[in-house]
Amino acid sequence: MERFLTKRKLLLALAFVFLLIAWNRSVNLLYAMFSLLSATLALSHLLPKYSLKGVTAKRTLPARAFEGDDLDLLVSVQNGHWKSRYMVEVFDAIPAAAPGSRNPMTFVARLPGRTAREYTFKVGCTLRGEYTVGPLTLRSAYPLGISPVEKTIPDTTQPLLVYPQVFNIAHLPLMSGSNATMGGAEAVSRAVGNDEFLNIREYREGDGLKYIHWPSTARHAQLIVKEFETRGMRETTIIMDLHTESVCGEGKESTLEYAVKVAASMSKFAIERGHSLQFIGYGNTPWIVSYARGTTQTARILEVLARVKADGSVPYHRAVVESVDLLKDGGTAILLFARTDGELSDYLYGFSLLKAKKISPIAVFFDETSFQGYGARGERRRRPSRLMEWFLAEGCPVYLIAAGDDLEGVFSV
């Protein structure tokens, strides 16, 4: 109703009424009123266009941000004309923001000639993803405020990549080089001579004589051995379910978004503890980040996790099988199950391949019933499915996550 009853339409209707009455009654005053209203309408349409002449705007903002962060936007409005401009509005388009904040507006009451003004404001990023910000739009209804005129500023679109939110993980049983599970700071090497030279140290009972470092032994007058890192045990792979029918819930409250946060946080945990990390997800196109260490690898995986979508056609049990060839022997595979109701028989072949490569699995399940809105969020959980029971019977770490859970708390023990 508000869109229909605009000032412009009301004036048009009133002018038409004056014209009909003047035509029937031949009253000159009514003709004058019609002419006045017509002139007002013409000016209200032409003057705003002139008011925007010579006015342009630009915006700067970071190219990357994390989910939950505030974006610092800087909008600069320039008047290239020698005359002042009045009542200029600048609208932006920020699709990463909350629904009510996606079109922030800057209002300039007066912009003197040949000058520019800058305005800053914050917009929160509510959901990870890859976005296009803009374009900027100028609008003015000066001086009568009857017929607003808009002008889109060319070349004011900008890409924005929003990384998933990362939470702290206190403990995660990754395999270390000493064949022990890994929580905080653990021993990661031994003098058994396989894979990668790490350091030298004093001889200990049980060390192989072939690993004695003779130059150091002669220098120190005692047996010194070479210490090696068991590289295979420090390699971790995260395999995510990106099948289009696996997602439960919507928006931020979906199994996909929870899984992305968990994967990002596990990546940070593993990289910080010296693991070589790999990410695999079979969406519409395969998302594969090969093994690497260091903060650069964390950045690569976060970029992938910012972009992934559940648009794949490969069921998760097939994704596990296809991933095995990319895994190195003796490492850890983190399996992120979008649901708990998978059929155990579908997964047994993939699990047997993992066993054959001596890969230790960690299973993370998402309780789809809580994401579908059944019962109280974060309270109603499924009883362990046969798939979960298999992991528990094998002695593998199992995590169950429901909508509304404190994810940091889930991995605190």
C-alpha positions as CSV (number, residue, x, y, z in Angstrom):
1,M,0.0,0.0,0.0
2,E,2.9,2.4,0.8
3,R,4.5,1.7,-2.6
4,F,1.3,2.5,-4.4
5,L,0.4,5.8,-2.6
6,T,3.5,7.8,-3.4
7,K,3.7,11.6,-3.4
8,R,4.2,11.6,-7.1
9,K,1.1,9.5,-7.8
10,L,-1.0,11.6,-5.5
11,L,0.1,14.7,-7.2
12,L,-0.6,13.2,-10.6
13,A,-4.1,12.2,-9.5
14,L,-4.8,15.6,-8.0
15,A,-3.6,17.3,-11.2
16,F,-5.9,15.0,-13.3
17,V,-8.8,15.9,-11.0
18,F,-8.1,19.7,-11.5
19,L,-7.9,19.2,-15.2
20,L,-11.3,17.4,-15.4
21,I,-13.0,20.0,-13.2
22,A,-11.5,22.9,-15.2
23,W,-12.5,21.2,-18.5
24,N,-16.1,20.8,-17.3
25,R,-16.5,24.1,-15.5
26,S,-14.1,26.3,-17.5
27,V,-12.7,27.8,-14.4
28,N,-9.3,29.5,-15.1
29,L,-8.2,29.2,-11.5
30,L,-8.4,25.4,-11.7
31,Y,-6.4,25.5,-15.0
32,A,-3.8,27.5,-13.1
33,M,-3.7,24.9,-10.3
34,F,-3.4,22.1,-12.9
35,S,-0.5,24.0,-14.6
36,L,1.2,24.5,-11.2
37,L,0.9,20.9,-10.3
38,S,2.2,19.8,-13.7
39,A,5.2,22.1,-13.4
40,T,5.9,20.8,-9.9
41,L,5.9,17.3,-11.1
42,A,8.2,18.1,-14.0
43,L,10.7,19.9,-11.8
44,S,10.5,17.1,-9.1
45,H,11.6,14.7,-11.9
46,L,14.3,16.9,-13.5
47,L,16.0,18.6,-10.5
48,P,17.0,15.4,-8.7
49,K,18.8,14.3,-11.9
50,Y,20.7,17.6,-11.9
51,S,21.4,17.2,-8.1
52,L,23.3,13.9,-8.8
53,K,25.2,15.3,-11.7
54,G,29.0,15.2,-11.0
55,V,28.5,13.2,-7.8
56,T,30.2,9.9,-7.5
57,A,31.2,7.5,-4.6
58,K,33.6,4.8,-3.8
59,R,34.0,2.3,-1.0
60,T,36.8,0.4,0.6
61,L,36.6,-2.7,2.8
62,P,38.7,-5.7,3.7
63,A,38.7,-8.5,1.1
64,R,38.6,-11.1,3.8
65,A,36.9,-11.5,7.2
66,F,35.9,-14.1,9.7
67,E,32.3,-15.1,10.4
68,G,31.1,-13.0,13.3
69,D,33.6,-10.1,12.7
70,D,32.5,-6.6,12.0
71,L,33.5,-5.2,8.6
72,D,34.9,-1.6,8.7
73,L,33.5,0.2,5.6
74,L,34.8,3.5,4.4
75,V,32.5,5.3,1.9
76,S,33.8,8.4,0.1
77,V,31.3,10.7,-1.7
78,Q,32.8,13.2,-4.2
79,N,31.3,16.2,-5.8
80,G,33.0,17.0,-9.1
81,H,30.8,19.9,-9.9
82,W,31.5,23.5,-8.7
83,K,28.1,23.9,-7.2
84,S,27.0,22.3,-3.9
85,R,24.8,19.2,-3.9
86,Y,22.1,18.5,-1.4
87,M,20.2,15.5,0.1
88,V,22.3,12.8,-1.5
89,E,21.9,9.2,-0.2
90,V,24.5,6.5,-0.9
91,F,23.3,2.9,-0.7
92,D,25.5,-0.2,-0.6
93,A,24.8,-3.9,-0.9
94,I,26.5,-6.2,1.7
95,P,25.0,-9.7,1.3
96,A,27.2,-11.2,4.1
97,A,25.4,-9.0,6.7
98,A,22.3,-9.8,8.6
99,P,19.0,-9.4,6.6
100,G,18.2,-6.0,8.1
101,S,21.7,-4.6,7.6
102,R,22.5,-5.6,4.0
103,N,21.8,-2.2,2.5
104,P,23.6,0.4,4.7
105,M,22.9,4.0,3.7
106,T,25.0,7.1,4.0
107,F,23.1,10.5,3.9
108,V,24.9,13.7,2.9
109,A,22.8,16.8,3.6
110,R,25.2,19.2,1.8
111,L,28.2,18.4,-0.3
112,P,30.1,21.6,-1.3
113,G,31.5,21.9,-4.8
114,R,34.8,20.2,-5.7
115,T,34.9,18.4,-2.3
116,A,34.7,14.9,-0.9
117,R,33.5,13.5,2.4
118,E,34.2,10.2,4.0
119,Y,32.0,8.1,6.2
120,T,32.8,5.0,8.2
121,F,30.5,2.4,9.6
122,K,30.5,-1.3,10.7
123,V,28.6,-4.2,9.3
124,G,28.6,-7.6,10.9
125,C,29.4,-10.8,8.8
126,T,26.8,-13.3,9.8
127,L,27.7,-16.3,7.6
128,R,30.8,-17.6,5.9
129,G,30.9,-17.7,2.2
130,E,32.0,-16.0,-1.0
131,Y,30.2,-12.8,-1.8
132,T,30.1,-9.8,-4.2
133,V,29.7,-6.5,-2.4
134,G,27.9,-3.6,-4.2
135,P,27.4,-1.8,-6.5
136,L,27.0,1.6,-4.8
137,T,23.8,3.4,-5.6
138,L,23.2,7.2,-5.4
139,R,19.7,8.5,-4.7
140,S,18.3,12.0,-4.4
141,A,14.9,13.6,-4.3
142,Y,16.2,17.2,-3.9
143,P,14.6,19.7,-3.6
144,L,11.0,18.7,-3.4
145,G,11.3,15.2,-2.2
146,I,8.7,13.9,-4.6
147,S,10.4,11.8,-7.3
148,P,13.6,10.1,-6.1
149,V,16.2,9.5,-8.8
150,E,18.8,6.7,-8.5
151,K,22.1,6.3,-10.2
152,T,24.3,3.2,-10.0
153,I,28.1,3.8,-9.7
154,P,30.0,1.6,-12.2
155,D,33.0,-0.5,-11.1
156,T,32.0,-0.5,-7.4
157,T,31.5,-4.2,-6.9
158,Q,34.1,-6.0,-4.8
159,P,34.7,-9.6,-3.8
160,L,34.4,-10.6,-0.2
161,L,35.5,-13.9,1.3
162,V,34.2,-14.7,4.8
163,Y,36.1,-17.5,6.6
164,P,34.2,-19.8,9.0
165,Q,34.3,-19.1,12.7
166,V,37.1,-20.9,14.5
167,F,36.8,-22.0,18.1
168,N,39.4,-23.4,20.5
169,I,39.9,-27.2,20.8
170,A,41.4,-28.2,24.1
171,H,42.0,-31.9,23.2
172,L,41.8,-34.0,20.0
173,P,43.2,-37.6,19.9
174,L,45.4,-37.2,16.8
175,M,48.1,-39.8,16.3
176,S,51.7,-38.6,17.0
177,G,55.0,-39.9,15.9
178,S,55.3,-42.0,19.1
179,N,52.3,-44.1,18.3
180,A,50.4,-42.3,21.1
181,T,47.3,-40.2,20.8
182,M,47.9,-36.5,20.8
183,G,46.3,-34.0,23.0
184,G,48.4,-31.0,24.1
185,A,52.2,-31.1,23.9
186,E,53.3,-34.7,23.2
187,A,56.5,-36.5,22.3
188,V,56.6,-36.8,18.5
189,S,59.8,-38.6,17.7
190,R,61.9,-41.7,18.4
191,A,65.3,-43.2,17.3
192,V,63.9,-45.9,15.1
193,G,65.1,-44.5,11.8
194,N,62.1,-44.2,9.6
195,D,61.1,-41.3,7.5
196,E,62.5,-38.0,8.5
197,F,65.7,-36.9,10.4
198,L,64.8,-34.7,13.4
199,N,67.7,-34.4,15.8
200,I,70.5,-36.2,17.7
201,R,70.5,-37.3,21.3
202,E,72.2,-39.6,23.8
203,Y,71.9,-43.3,23.3
204,R,69.1,-45.0,25.2
205,E,68.6,-48.7,25.8
206,G,66.7,-50.2,22.9
207,D,68.0,-47.8,20.3
208,G,69.4,-49.5,17.1
209,L,73.1,-49.4,16.7
210,K,72.8,-48.6,13.1
211,Y,71.5,-45.2,14.0
212,I,74.5,-44.1,16.0
213,H,75.9,-40.8,14.8
214,W,79.6,-41.6,14.8
215,P,81.0,-38.0,14.4
216,S,79.0,-36.8,17.5
217,T,79.9,-40.0,19.4
218,A,83.6,-39.4,18.8
219,R,83.3,-35.7,19.8
220,H,81.4,-36.4,23.0
221,A,83.0,-39.7,24.0
222,Q,79.6,-41.3,24.4
223,L,77.1,-42.9,22.2
224,I,74.9,-40.4,20.3
225,V,72.1,-41.6,18.0
226,K,70.1,-39.9,15.3
227,E,66.5,-39.2,16.1
228,F,63.8,-39.6,13.4
229,E,60.2,-38.4,13.2
230,T,57.7,-41.0,12.3
231,R,56.2,-38.9,9.6
232,G,53.2,-41.0,8.7
233,M,51.8,-40.9,12.2
234,R,51.7,-37.1,12.0
235,E,49.6,-36.8,8.9
236,T,46.0,-36.0,9.2
237,T,43.2,-35.8,6.7
238,I,39.7,-34.3,7.1
239,I,37.0,-35.8,5.0
240,M,33.8,-33.8,4.8
241,D,30.3,-34.9,3.6
242,L,29.2,-32.6,0.8
243,H,26.4,-34.7,-0.6
244,T,23.4,-32.5,-1.5
245,E,21.0,-34.7,0.4
246,S,23.0,-34.9,3.6
247,V,22.4,-31.4,4.9
248,C,19.8,-30.9,7.7
249,G,18.7,-27.5,8.9
250,E,19.0,-24.1,7.3
251,G,21.5,-21.3,7.3
252,K,23.8,-21.1,10.3
253,E,21.7,-23.8,12.0
254,S,22.5,-26.5,9.6
255,T,24.8,-29.6,9.8
256,L,26.9,-28.2,7.0
257,E,27.7,-24.9,8.8
258,Y,28.5,-26.8,12.1
259,A,30.7,-29.2,10.1
260,V,32.6,-26.4,8.5
261,K,33.3,-24.8,11.9
262,V,34.5,-28.1,13.3
263,A,36.7,-28.7,10.3
264,A,38.3,-25.2,10.5
265,S,38.9,-25.6,14.2
266,M,40.4,-29.0,13.8
267,S,42.6,-27.8,11.0
268,K,44.0,-25.1,13.3
269,F,44.6,-27.6,16.1
270,A,46.5,-30.0,13.9
271,I,48.6,-27.4,12.1
272,E,49.6,-25.8,15.4
273,R,50.9,-29.2,16.6
274,G,53.1,-29.8,13.6
275,H,50.8,-32.1,11.6
276,S,50.8,-32.3,7.9
277,L,47.1,-31.7,7.0
278,Q,45.0,-32.6,4.1
279,F,41.3,-31.7,3.3
280,I,39.0,-33.7,1.0
281,G,35.4,-33.0,0.1
282,Y,33.5,-34.2,-2.9
283,G,31.0,-31.4,-3.8
284,N,29.9,-30.5,-7.3
285,T,33.6,-30.2,-8.0
286,P,36.2,-32.0,-5.7
287,W,37.7,-29.8,-3.0
288,I,41.1,-31.3,-2.3
289,V,43.9,-29.6,-0.4
290,S,47.0,-31.9,-0.4
291,Y,49.2,-32.5,2.6
292,A,51.2,-29.6,3.9
293,R,52.3,-28.0,7.1
294,G,52.4,-24.5,8.5
295,T,50.1,-21.4,8.6
296,T,50.0,-21.2,4.9
297,Q,48.2,-24.6,4.8
298,T,45.7,-23.3,7.4
299,A,45.0,-20.3,5.1
300,R,44.4,-22.7,2.1
301,I,42.0,-24.8,4.0
302,L,40.1,-21.9,5.4
303,E,39.7,-20.5,1.9
304,V,38.2,-23.8,0.8
305,L,36.0,-24.0,3.8
306,A,34.7,-20.5,3.1
307,R,33.5,-21.7,-0.3
308,V,32.3,-25.3,0.1
309,K,28.7,-26.1,-0.5
310,A,26.7,-29.3,-0.1
311,D,26.1,-29.7,-3.8
312,G,27.8,-33.0,-4.5
313,S,26.4,-36.2,-5.9
314,V,28.9,-38.6,-4.2
315,P,27.4,-40.3,-1.1
316,Y,29.7,-40.1,1.9
317,H,30.5,-43.8,2.0
318,R,31.7,-43.5,-1.6
319,A,33.7,-40.3,-0.7
320,V,35.5,-42.3,2.1
321,V,36.5,-45.0,-0.4
322,E,37.6,-42.5,-3.0
323,S,39.7,-40.6,-0.4
324,V,41.7,-43.7,0.7
325,D,44.1,-43.5,-2.2
326,L,45.0,-40.0,-1.2
327,L,45.8,-40.9,2.4
328,K,49.2,-41.9,3.6
329,D,49.8,-44.9,5.7
330,G,49.6,-44.7,9.5
331,G,48.0,-41.3,9.9
332,T,44.6,-40.0,11.1
333,A,41.4,-39.6,9.2
334,I,38.8,-37.3,10.7
335,L,35.4,-38.3,9.3
336,L,32.6,-35.7,9.5
337,F,29.3,-37.5,9.2
338,A,26.4,-35.0,8.4
339,R,24.0,-37.6,9.8
340,T,23.9,-40.4,12.3
341,D,21.5,-42.7,10.3
342,G,23.9,-44.0,7.7
343,E,23.9,-47.7,7.0
344,L,26.9,-49.5,8.5
345,S,27.0,-52.0,5.6
346,D,27.6,-49.1,3.2
347,Y,30.7,-48.0,5.1
348,L,32.3,-51.4,5.9
349,Y,34.4,-51.5,2.7
350,G,35.8,-48.0,3.2
351,F,36.6,-48.8,6.9
352,S,38.4,-51.9,5.8
353,L,40.6,-49.9,3.4
354,L,41.4,-47.5,6.3
355,K,42.4,-50.4,8.5
356,A,44.6,-51.8,5.7
357,K,46.5,-48.6,5.6
358,K,46.8,-48.4,9.4
359,I,44.9,-45.2,9.5
360,S,43.2,-44.2,12.8
361,P,39.8,-42.7,12.3
362,I,38.1,-40.1,14.4
363,A,34.3,-39.9,13.9
364,V,32.2,-36.7,14.3
365,F,28.5,-37.2,14.0
366,F,25.8,-34.5,13.7
367,D,22.4,-35.3,15.3
368,E,20.1,-34.5,12.3
369,T,17.0,-34.6,14.5
370,S,18.0,-31.6,16.5
371,F,18.7,-29.6,13.2
372,Q,15.3,-30.6,11.9
373,G,13.7,-28.8,14.8
374,Y,12.4,-31.9,16.7
375,G,12.2,-31.4,20.5
376,A,14.3,-28.9,22.4
377,R,17.4,-27.8,20.5
378,G,20.6,-29.3,22.0
379,E,18.6,-31.7,24.2
380,R,17.0,-34.3,22.0
381,R,19.6,-36.7,20.6
382,R,19.4,-40.0,18.9
383,R,20.5,-43.2,20.6
384,P,23.8,-44.4,19.1
385,S,23.2,-45.8,15.6
386,R,24.8,-49.0,14.4
387,L,27.4,-46.8,12.6
388,M,28.3,-45.0,15.8
389,E,28.4,-48.2,17.8
390,W,30.8,-49.7,15.3
391,F,33.3,-46.9,15.9
392,L,32.8,-47.2,19.7
393,A,33.4,-51.0,19.5
394,E,36.6,-50.4,17.5
395,G,37.8,-48.1,20.2
396,C,37.8,-45.0,18.0
397,P,37.1,-41.5,19.3
398,V,33.5,-40.5,18.6
399,Y,31.8,-37.1,19.0
400,L,28.1,-36.4,18.7
401,I,27.0,-32.8,18.1
402,A,23.5,-31.4,18.2
403,A,22.1,-28.0,17.1
404,G,22.8,-25.4,19.8
405,D,25.8,-27.2,21.3
406,D,28.7,-25.4,22.7
407,L,31.3,-26.7,20.2
408,E,34.2,-25.6,22.3
409,G,32.8,-27.6,25.2
410,V,32.3,-30.7,23.1
411,F,36.1,-30.9,22.5
412,S,37.1,-29.9,26.0
413,V,37.5,-33.4,27.4
